[in-house]
Amino acid sequence: MALEDITPQLFALSPLEKAQLLQWLVQSLSGQWAGIEKTPGICGGDARIANTRIPVWVLVQARDWGHSDAALLRDYPTLTATDLANAWTYALAHSEEINHAIQANNAE
C-alpha cells in the first residue's frame, strides 16, 4: 500500500482521529508505547500492561475467545479502560509478535 492510496482516507478523518493517528505514528517510530512495557525477566519479556504482570497477548487471546472489554475489566480489576485501549493499539501495531506469543504460550 502506498501513501497516495490512503491519502483520501487520511483527509476524511476527523481532527480527533487525525490526532490519534499521529500519536500512533509517533509511538511506532519511537518504539515507545503508552502504558506498555517490555522487561527481560518479567512475563518472559513479552509486552505487558505497565506496572503489571498482565501480558498483552493474554488480553488479545481472551478477546479472541469472545471476552468483552467489560468482562476483562471485571476479571482484571487492576486494569482500566485506558490499559485495554493501549493493549489493543499495541496489538494492532505488533500483530505478528502477539500471534507468536499466543502460539508459543499455548504450545507449552
N, C-alpha and C positions, 0 to 999 in steps of 0.2 A: 504494500500500500504506500502510495506516495502522498506527500503533503498536499499537492494540488487536488488529490482525490477527496480529501476530507475538509478542505478549506470551506466549502459551502456549509457543512455541518458546524464547523467552528464558529462561523459568523452568525449562525442561527441560535447559538447558545445564549441563555440569559446572562446578565452580568454575574449573578451568583454562580452559575455553572462554569463560567469562564474563570472565576476566581478559584473554584475547586480544581479545575483542570490545571491551572497554573501551579497550585500547591502540589498536586500530584507530580507534575513535571519536575519541579524543584526537588522534591523528595527523591524521585527516581534518579535524577542526575547526581545528587549529593550522596545517595545511599543511606540517608538518614530518614527513618520513617517514624512519624509521630506516634508515640505510645507503643512502639515495638522495639524489642531488644533481642540481640543475639549475643550470648556469652558462652565461650567454651566452658564445658563442665556443668552447665545448667541446662536441663532439658535436652541434653545431647547436643547442645549448640544450636538447636533449632530456633527459629523465630518464635518469640513468645510475647504475651502481653507484658508490658513493662512492670517491673516490681512484683511479678507473679511467677508461678511455675506452670502457667497455662499456655501450652504451645498453640500457635495459630492453626496448625494442621488439625488439632483436636477439635477446634471450633468449626473449621471448614467441614470436617468429616461429619460432625453432628448435624450441621445444616444440610449436608448432602443426604443424611438419613431422615430428613424431614423435621428436624427440630427448628422451631421458630426462634427469632431473636428473643421474644418474650420468655420462651421456655429456657433458653440459655441463660438469660439474666436471672431467672428464678433458680436454676440449677447451679449457677456460679454467682453467689450473692456478692462477691467482691468485685465483679465486673460491672462496668457502666455501659450505657448505650454508645458512648464515645469509644470505649475499648473495642466494642464489636465493629463499629464503623472503621476504626483503624485496622482491625484484623481483616475485614473484607477488602479494604483498599490494598493492603499489603498482599493478600492472597491473589487478588486480581492482577497485580503487577508481577507476581512471582509464582504463577500457577504451576510451572514445571517443578520448582523447588517444593511447593506444598504437596503436589501429587506424589513426588518421590518420597517425601517424608511419610505420607499416608501409607504408601505401599511398603516402605521399609519397616514401619512400626506394626503393620498388620501381618507381616511375614514372621515376626518374632513369636 
